[in-house]
Amino acid sequence: MHNNDEPDDPDATQDTRIVSEPVADDAAASPPEEQETRSIKDYLEPPDIQGRWGTSNLRKGTILAVEILAPVAATLEFEVDDMVVLSIGRVHAAEGVAPDIDMSTPGFAEAGISRRHAVIEKKDNWIVLRDLGSKNGTYLNGIPLVPNQPRVLRNGDEVRFGLVKTRVTFIQP
């Protein structure tokens, strides 16, 4: 559903409603019209720790900071204006392929990083994360990503590539 006042969100889905099924004890006590209804988005996009999503809109000059929390601490920064696709994975020497975010150093190989693990892409005014069918998966705020299904990244999101924990921050000018 689109509203002219809001930007198109690649994650937007039709606002489908789900009626929770009553537990056996509540089945007789709760008529169907009083059962809790939830949007499908309640299941796909749980709120972050603060109870609201961080921003995902980008301004000119925004920096994308990927803070690696474990197993090796580091912070990588990328200018969003120049960004198209950032690849995440390990070097594949035989093919001569080096990812933009290289997790080949000691400590990462044991953490379940695939050679072609995931990508971070700029789509219009959004930054999206997409798992490339990695063996050990990619998780956004604890939820496993469906391979090749883009998900919008928001300020403060926690992303796990295999066992490598990261936090995404947008630094505004």
Protein Blocks (a to p, Z undefined) as FASTA:
>chain_A
ZZfkbccdfkbccdddddddddfklmmmmcfklpccddfklmmmccdfkopacdfbdceh
iacddddfbfbdcdddddfklpcbdcdddddfknopacfbdckbghjlmnopafblbdcd
dehjaccdddehianopaeehiacdehiacdddehiacdehjaccddddddZZ
